[in-house]
Amino acid sequence: MPNVDLILGADQSRSRSIRTEPTQRRSTQRLDALLDAAADIVDDKGFERLTTQMVAERAGASIGTVYRYFPDRVAVLNALRERSIRRFRERVADDMEGADLSTWWDVIDIALDAGAAMYRDEPGFTVVHFGGRETAEEDVEPEFAHRMAQLIEAEFDVDSDAAELRFRLGVAIELGDALISRAFERDADGDARYLTESKRLVHAYLAEHLGEARAASTAA
């Protein structure tokens, strides 16, 4: 069984975007309701048009409740982004635990499939692209690639420089995510041609730079 803690990280529960961290179950439910409302707005109108007043109205809460947790709309979007990323990692970890990983390419395949599934199933998942690299609080893709590299090195017999593996995985993840995102821009269910091409191009890129033998390394 793969060490999925390498994907999840030490503590994915705390959000740096929330002004007041909930300590009681009711407060946690209230915060989740605000983020659920924000996710619905993102899907309906796009994250560019989201306001704190919209969040309050959609959640059936007062504007004061929103400001209790978030100083402004950017903090709402960052918190929703953090939750979406956490749930993506949880999905990757769950899918890995239930899979028979014969090569480390299976790890990449699961991550790509999980990304597509999140666009289908997770409301507001497009918010992961909010702010780009300039305002994002976490450099998510390289950090996730680092965790993927750690898992691959721990579970498979891969003869590769760690920094090189991490860099190539980072590029591959961004390439795959761009095509998956485009697939769901074209079709609400995901344009099958773009989804297929995302896997083909990611595999071709990794095979070119890391070698077919490395891409087919079996479990240690």
C-alpha positions in Angstrom: 0.0 0.0 0.0 1.5 3.4 -1.0 2.4 5.9 1.7 -0.4 8.3 1.0 0.7 10.6 3.8 3.3 11.8 1.4 0.5 13.2 -0.8 -1.6 14.6 2.0 1.1 16.3 4.0 1.4 16.7 7.7 -1.6 19.0 8.3 -4.0 19.9 5.6 -6.8 21.0 7.9 -5.9 24.6 8.7 -6.5 27.4 6.2 -4.3 30.5 6.2 -7.0 32.6 4.6 -9.5 32.3 7.4 -9.6 35.2 9.9 -11.2 33.2 12.7 -10.5 29.5 12.9 -13.7 27.6 13.9 -13.4 25.7 17.2 -16.9 24.3 17.5 -18.9 22.0 15.3 -21.5 24.7 14.6 -18.8 27.2 13.6 -17.2 24.6 11.3 -20.6 23.9 9.7 -21.2 27.7 9.2 -17.8 28.1 7.6 -18.4 25.1 5.3 -21.8 26.7 4.3 -20.1 29.9 3.4 -17.5 28.1 1.3 -20.2 26.0 -0.3 -22.1 29.2 -1.2 -18.9 30.6 -2.7 -18.4 27.5 -4.8 -21.9 27.7 -6.2 -21.3 31.4 -7.1 -18.0 30.5 -8.8 -19.8 27.9 -10.9 -22.7 30.2 -11.8 -20.9 33.5 -12.4 -17.1 32.8 -12.3 -14.7 33.7 -9.5 -14.1 37.2 -11.0 -17.6 38.3 -10.1 -17.8 36.9 -6.6 -18.5 39.3 -3.7 -18.8 38.9 0.0 -22.4 40.1 -0.2 -23.2 37.4 -2.8 -21.7 34.8 -0.4 -23.8 36.0 2.5 -27.0 36.0 0.4 -26.4 32.6 -1.1 -25.5 31.1 2.3 -28.5 32.8 4.0 -26.1 34.5 6.5 -25.4 38.0 7.5 -22.6 40.0 6.0 -21.1 40.2 9.5 -20.9 36.4 9.6 -18.9 36.5 6.4 -16.5 39.1 7.7 -16.1 37.2 10.9 -14.1 34.6 8.9 -13.0 36.6 5.8 -11.7 40.1 5.6 -12.6 40.4 1.9 -13.6 38.5 -1.3 -9.9 37.5 -2.0 -9.7 35.7 1.3 -13.0 33.8 0.5 -11.5 32.7 -2.8 -8.2 31.7 -1.3 -10.0 29.7 1.4 -12.1 28.0 -1.2 -9.0 27.3 -3.3 -7.2 25.8 -0.3 -10.2 23.5 0.4 -10.4 22.4 -3.2 -6.7 21.6 -3.3 -7.0 19.7 0.0 -9.9 17.7 -1.3 -8.0 16.9 -4.6 -5.1 15.5 -2.6 -7.5 13.5 -0.4 -9.0 12.0 -3.6 -5.6 11.2 -5.0 -4.7 9.5 -1.8 -8.0 7.5 -1.6 -7.7 6.4 -5.2 -4.1 5.3 -4.6 -5.1 3.3 -1.6 -7.7 1.4 -3.6 -5.5 0.8 -6.7 -3.0 -1.9 -7.7 0.1 0.2 -8.5 2.3 -1.9 -10.7 4.4 1.0 -12.1 4.9 4.6 -11.1 3.1 5.6 -14.2 -0.1 4.4 -12.4 0.6 7.1 -9.8 0.6 9.8 -12.6 -2.5 8.3 -14.2 -4.4 8.4 -10.9 -3.5 12.0 -10.3 -4.8 13.0 -13.8 -8.0 11.0 -13.4 -8.6 12.5 -10.0 -8.1 16.0 -11.4 -10.8 15.3 -14.1 -13.1 13.9 -11.5 -12.8 17.0 -9.3 -13.8 19.2 -12.2 -16.9 17.0 -12.5 -17.8 16.5 -8.8 -16.3 19.3 -6.7 -18.4 22.6 -6.9 -16.2 25.6 -7.6 -13.1 23.6 -8.5 -12.1 26.0 -11.2 -11.1 28.4 -8.3 -7.8 26.4 -8.1 -6.7 28.8 -11.0 -7.7 31.9 -9.0 -4.9 34.5 -8.9 -2.3 32.6 -10.9 1.2 32.4 -9.5 1.3 36.1 -8.5 -1.3 36.0 -5.7 -1.5 32.3 -4.8 -0.6 31.7 -1.2 1.0 28.4 -2.0 3.0 27.4 -5.0 0.8 24.3 -5.3 2.0 22.5 -8.4 5.7 22.4 -7.6 4.9 21.5 -4.0 2.5 18.7 -5.1 5.1 17.5 -7.6 7.6 17.3 -4.8 5.2 15.1 -2.8 4.5 12.9 -5.8 8.3 12.6 -6.4 8.8 11.6 -2.7 6.0 8.9 -3.0 7.5 7.5 -6.2 11.0 7.4 -4.8 9.7 5.7 -1.6 7.5 3.1 -3.4 9.3 2.3 -6.6 12.9 1.5 -7.8 13.5 4.7 -9.7 17.1 5.6 -10.6 16.6 9.3 -11.0 18.0 12.5 -9.5 15.4 13.8 -7.0 15.5 17.4 -8.3 15.2 16.4 -11.9 12.3 14.1 -11.1 10.5 16.8 -9.1 11.0 19.4 -11.9 9.8 17.0 -14.7 6.8 16.0 -12.6 6.0 19.7 -12.0 6.0 20.4 -15.7 3.9 17.3 -16.4 1.3 18.2 -13.8 0.9 21.7 -15.1 0.7 20.4 -18.7 -2.0 17.8 -17.7 -3.9 20.3 -15.6 -4.0 22.9 -18.4 -5.5 20.4 -20.9 -8.0 19.0 -18.3 -9.1 22.5 -17.5 -9.6 23.2 -21.2 -11.6 20.0 -21.5 -14.1 21.3 -19.0 -14.2 24.8 -20.5 -15.3 23.2 -23.7 -17.8 20.7 -22.3 -19.3 20.5 -18.8 -18.7 16.7 -18.7 -15.1 17.1 -20.0 -14.2 17.0 -23.7 -13.0 13.4 -24.2 -10.5 14.4 -26.8 -8.7 16.8 -24.5 -8.8 14.4 -21.6 -7.3 11.6 -23.7 -4.7 14.0 -25.1 -3.7 15.1 -21.5 -2.6 11.6 -20.6 -0.9 11.0 -24.0 1.1 14.2 -23.8 2.1 13.9 -20.2 3.3 10.3 -20.8 5.2 11.3 -23.9 6.8 14.2 -22.0 7.9 12.1 -19.0 9.1 9.3 -21.3 11.2 11.7 -23.3 12.8 13.3 -20.3 13.0 10.5 -17.8 13.1 7.5 -20.2 10.6 4.7 -20.9 12.5 2.4 -18.6 12.1 4.8 -15.7 8.4 5.5 -16.5 7.9 1.7 -16.3 9.8 1.1 -13.1 8.1 -1.5 -11.0 7.3 -1.4 -7.3 10.3 -2.0 -5.1 
